[in-house]
Amino acid sequence: SRKLLVQISIIILIVLIILISYFMFFYEKKELITNDKKLSKDIENKIVDLKYSAVDDENNTYVITSDFGKISVNDENVLNLTNVKATINLKNSESIDIYSDFAEYNKVTLDTFFYQNVKLLHSQHSMESDKIYLNYSDKNMKIENNIIYNGLNNQLIADIIDIDLVTKVSKIYMK
């Protein structure tokens, strides 16, 4: 009976050692490796404290900064940005500042789609909207959805505003 008890104890001890070894060395390492792979994939696509600037032939400048950016899955030239500020300095004009929670920025064309809590400031004018499409190469802007414009002693509510940044001609639409 003692011999049987010792054999059972040894078998239980061996099983316990195998289980403990498995959970300490193999099980946790597998989990850490998969987490590291996911983390490294995310880090490869993320850009922190992003800043792009461009100057065209006429000395107009465009600077866009963001707290955080990620390369788009669909197009490697497009960055999905968070907490965005853009500054446009056009020749013979005061600067235009655009703020938004999010934006899609094309590094090649400089075209930018700002969305969610969008604010535009220019001189004594300010606008809030849901979306702004900036076509930098054509120097025009399309502002859409829930637009509230505040200017010198007046306020305007609109659905769409098209602005030519060079000629300063604006077209305002209601749906």
C-alpha positions, 0 to 999 in steps of 0.5 A: 500500500505504501508502494502504491501511494508513492507511485501515485504521488510521483505520477501526480507530481510529474503531471503537476510539473508538466502542467506548470511548465506548460503554462509558465513557458509555452502558453504565455509565450504564445500569447506574448508573441501574437500581441507583439505581432499585432503591436508591431503592425500597428506601430508600423502604420502610425505616425505621431506628431505629424507635420507636412508642409508644401510651397507651390510655384506662386509661394503659397504655403500649406502646412498640416499638423496632426497629433496622430496619423495612420496610413490608409489601407486603401491608398498608401498616399493617403493618411488618416489624421486625428486632431488636425490643424491646417494653415493655408497662406496664400499670396496677397491674403491673410492665412486660413486656419482649419481645425477638425477632429479627423482628416484624410490627407493625400501626400501627393496632391495635398487634397484634404478632406476634413470632417467632424467638428470642423472650424475654419478661421480667416481674418474676422470670419469663422465657420463651423461645419461637418465637412470641408473638402480642400482641393489644394491644386485648384485652390478651392474649397467645398464646405458642407453640412450644418454650416454656421458662418460668423462674420462682421456683425452677421451670421449665416446658416447654409448647407454648401459653400464653394470658395475659390481661394484665389479670386475669393468668390464664394457661392452659398447654397441651401438644399 
